[in-house]
Amino acid sequence: TPNNTSLTMEEMKAIVKMAHRYDKKVTAHATSNLAVWEAVTAGVDGIEHGYEISDTTLALMAEKGVGLVPTDISIPLFHKLYDIIDFKWNRELNLKRAIEAGVTIVTGSDNYLDFEMPQGAAAKNILIAYEEEGMMPFDILRSSTHLSAQFLDKEGELGVIKEGALADIIAVKGDIEKDFSTAIFDIVFVMKDGEIYVDTEKVFEEIIVDQQTM
């Protein structure tokens, strides 16, 4: 949308059939309701963007277990984009309706716009957009970890803290439930593949002490 670049239903079904034959998942870049409905009907596993989705299409996604990767922009970044390029876009709030319909939400930013800031910082703002649209903090974290791992067929390897999983862990300072937009960015501990890169509050030492006193 608005480009007329959609695939036919037959083409999409063929793609899905071949991909599933090799145990590969298919996600569709779809923004309009018609595009989403056609992709879901063709058998895709996930929808990227989904800016315009009717309640009927959301119900179909829930019925077929099709995940949604919302790529909405947070309000602060909207204002920043207005200042940079006079950006105009009708921000439809589909996320809450999708959750109420029982659609699985998977985190993803698809950030490629130039907000005159590091791309990683802009991409993280997707979490703020989710909260603005009515998603609860722990549900945001779950979509960003466990549910994303399930969607990628990486359950048990990603998105969990357990033996055998990748040791990618962060800790934040603050109340994640009451002040999500602040706490989620106040990172005091970062572990990647089991190696500690940031530990400003000596979080790791406290974890070891807690384990020893159990």
Secondary structure as GFF3:
##gff-version 3
##sequence-region A 1 214
A	DSSP	alpha_helix	9	21	.	.	.	ID=ss1
A	DSSP	beta_strand	27	30	.	.	.	ID=ss2
A	DSSP	alpha_helix	33	42	.	.	.	ID=ss3
A	DSSP	beta_strand	46	49	.	.	.	ID=ss4
A	DSSP	alpha_helix	55	64	.	.	.	ID=ss5
A	DSSP	beta_strand	67	69	.	.	.	ID=ss6
A	DSSP	alpha_helix	75	85	.	.	.	ID=ss7
A	DSSP	alpha_helix	95	100	.	.	.	ID=ss8
A	DSSP	alpha_helix	119	124	.	.	.	ID=ss9
A	DSSP	alpha_helix	126	132	.	.	.	ID=ss10
A	DSSP	alpha_helix	137	144	.	.	.	ID=ss11
A	DSSP	alpha_helix	146	151	.	.	.	ID=ss12
A	DSSP	beta_strand	169	172	.	.	.	ID=ss13
A	DSSP	alpha_helix	180	183	.	.	.	ID=ss14
A	DSSP	beta_strand	187	192	.	.	.	ID=ss15
A	DSSP	beta_strand	195	199	.	.	.	ID=ss16
A	DSSP	alpha_helix	203	212	.	.	.	ID=ss17
###
